[in-house]
Amino acid sequence: MSWEERLARADLKTLWLLGHPVGHSLSPRIQNAALQALGAPWVYLAADLDPKNFEEAARGLGQLGAVGANVTVPFKERAWALCDELSDRARVMGACNVLSFVDGKIHGDNTDGVGWLRALELGVPDFYPRRALVLGAGGAARAILLALVEKGVPQIFILNRSFERANALKEQFSGLGATSITVTSLDRFPQLVSSGDLVVQTTSVGLDRLSSPVKLPLVWPKEVVLSELIYGEPTPLLKAVRERGAMVCDGLAMLVFQAAESLARWMNCSFEEIPWRVMGQAVGLMATPIFDGSMRGCGPTVEAIAFE
Ligand code: ATR
């Protein structure tokens, strides 16, 4: 079905991105590539909402017969508060990035953590992190912690500027699984890095492409994977780690896989049925080193990493 044919259908259903701003979002490109590949009579559109209209607009979409919506900054917490029903993950997160409109009700979910984990599992196959260092303790860090705890990673260090926020996260997640969580300062990163096998950079430091939340490494243990949630132009940390020959994964992969997981919710199907390669291709993910196969054979092996 061509786009012209699709848009001319009277039974066309809609999916939305709700945010403010949304002008530079890659989500319409990612989602529409999948819809085209699947031949679904759906279209994905972005709405830049005036913050005062969020609830009214979201409820109105349900009334218009929309299938669902992704929610982005600054509305994720308000979306959570609006829902009639929440998934377990959304409940833990206190924020929703996916809404589904079903039988007059709004269901909320959160695919940020599970999307991030898919990115890691597919980008770095056969990797079972044993000790993860999470930089940051904001909303993004909460999504990563949920994914790491669900995955059963035995040990996590949270390194953050504010101990208060880091301790609140530790408290929330310590009861959820068998993971042991330790809070410490960003200054300790150089001593801790070689004892880990995964570093996840969730802070906003580096968005300016000048700063780094931790000292830039002179030496980086090759078996330690860096995952950073920022995407686009590489940050100084990502560049430094990549130059030292280690595997790096930036936030583009998380963006693609949270989108793929969102589509699986709307289509009520498994992740395996979603054309995630097509979604990745639409934004250049499949041409990046960890997805184009050029780093095969690099990266962590369970035997190479010693603990304690
Ligand atoms: P998000 O939802 O994207 O995670 P957030 O909740 O505002 O955004 O969290 C931002 C993270 O970046 C926090 O961990 C924050 O540290 P604090 O908890 O101490 O505020 C971190 N961050 C922001 N600016 C920082 C800076 N200049 N130095 C160190 N950490 C910083």
Residues whose N, C-alpha, C, O or C-beta is under 5 A from the ligand:
A	BS01	ATR	G136 A137 G138 G139 A140 A141 N160 R161 S162 R165 T202 T203 S204 V205
